[in-house]
Amino acid sequence: MTAFSKCCYRVGLAVIMLASPAIAGELRFDHVMNIGSEGSGEGQFKYVEDFAFAKDGSLLATDAAHAWVQVFDKASGKFISRFGGKGDNDENLDKPEGISVSPSGDVYVADYNSGFVKVYDANYAWKFTFSEYGTGPGQNIKSEFTDIIDGKYYMPEVGSHRVNVFDLSGKFLFSFGGLGTETGQFNTPESAKFGPNGLLYVADLKNDRIQVFQKDGTFVKTWGKSGSAPGEFKSPAGIGIDKDANVYVAEIGNDRVQVFDKDGGFLTAWGRKGAGNGEFGNLHGLIVDKGTGWVYVADTANNRIQVFKPAP
């Protein structure tokens, strides 16, 4: 039988108590700040979705409802600029969700409604567009949270329950997955993110599990099942990975963030439903700064980004 202990996760001056396995040197996280509020102005959100870090280190956040990509100082949360926005021009977006940055600094934004992937330079000027709405090779329906590795762009697509792979010029290369519950199949793949070990971790939202693949789409392993106990999931959505290859998963259904080692071993968790610090609603994307260990969480129902840091 596994021993369990009550572990504290400090959030500002509050302390959240969660049941978790007793682990030596267990991870804990403190609340640092909140970024944003409800609204359409600069630095405000209506439906914050996913994140990336720009080449200069700024935090990029997509707002699906207002079609902006907003840029913040990751240390202070100060608003810097935004780009995209509603409209019919090349630089405009409709419902941006997934966002990734190439080694050169180009920003790739996946638009959920149009099927387009729009590419902007490091100064956020539009460069080119690829892909389109559809089910054929190189097309997509309802693109989600993306990633880039080794000159390839990986896009999870919930409309066709697969992961599409392109080169960075937009040329379609291959896809893998398909609707189902077997290993290597998906039901609403929400997020596809690479770890420093070169493995791709996919949040298989309606199958309540994480699946792991090699870069060519070869299945490696899976973990998780439906539930609310440690290591179980209710609609896993965002994935972030730290410098040690620990995997952070934001759950829509359980209003929490769980942390696992690279093999799926449970490490810790924090959060509950609510609007206070360390409380969440309708969680979506998250990202971990590999330099500082800070965790940026899309607290979508509360129209904000919550930021946490590892406790001493």
Steps between C-alpha positions, in 0.01 A plus 500: 500500500629848414549732795325836466558825686341841505728736308489876499510709181543861601310755296583855607401508867255214456586134531323239289491151651497207261535127552804365316754219530779560751806570287842611623588845368148553369438794267301795636397821328431854624264743328695791350247720321201516269521649152193646331133548574172475310463746214606590149768755584875459494606227742142379550345167396176331412628146428870455565623175342869420454851639542846518351815695581619745233863506391561795735346308792164679506188298580257459207136414578214429260151637565256294292198725553663833408746348247803671650841361579611705799860556608604539865817537701524155657659627824267790579187414298510845340319526165737570210302473175254290305447388140243321287148608593176453308493591133541380143861600436793259491618602845158453663375195687160350579544261794870453583577212732830317453819707489864400450829681436772369269872526583522797260231684698213456253162464674258231376135555594240227435153639431227265626218628279669570167750213493777746415840504663627858486871568536639828635860613530675579829358855484149354457457601135309247288719294263288223346207263555465127447249215549123545475172367632430141394571132556753435224877468537637835617153628592356521851178549694521657845875526557622512857825546699808453283878462528817520288805275504779423252352721229156339522165640615268263689127584507240302698167517323177414682281498188678196355651373828856497372833680516612669178867567431637770266840644427550863597423623147153347535557187290292209629712198601283240674231444764426236761214400727132473413182470706495220756595375843787269407860606560609744231141612437338817637170648600556877494879547520527838668872558544820361349824612665858373489720429799877547514522122450365546144171325575159645409239509777137522383202586721230258379215700650192278463697182566626653828862404446842618388657323203870514414652470152830516320548780246389273214169422672605163639305427819712472815270483803188637667382574853188614678133405518174679579473622858611760752760311703872575454602383154142494370347757264182679405557670164877563498572802280823701528843345531823667615840338554784621720877466461499167683238358257228509766159523332240753624138436402208745536165327547174664397284256698698490825601869511859416587854463371668163541873440467660171390850382430587422138377142539160595642579461871284736707695773682256763624182698427338829592179689439124480547194665349461870578620852424760554773874467465582137432139431401400438140215477251505341154877455488664490158866547406805531721870551452806461723798733479794261494732766640302609804257210544208744501170350383253711297145362503204603279223549757250543221171538689659767720644689199855503630837333504608368838873476564669268750860434600666203668507543875844503666 
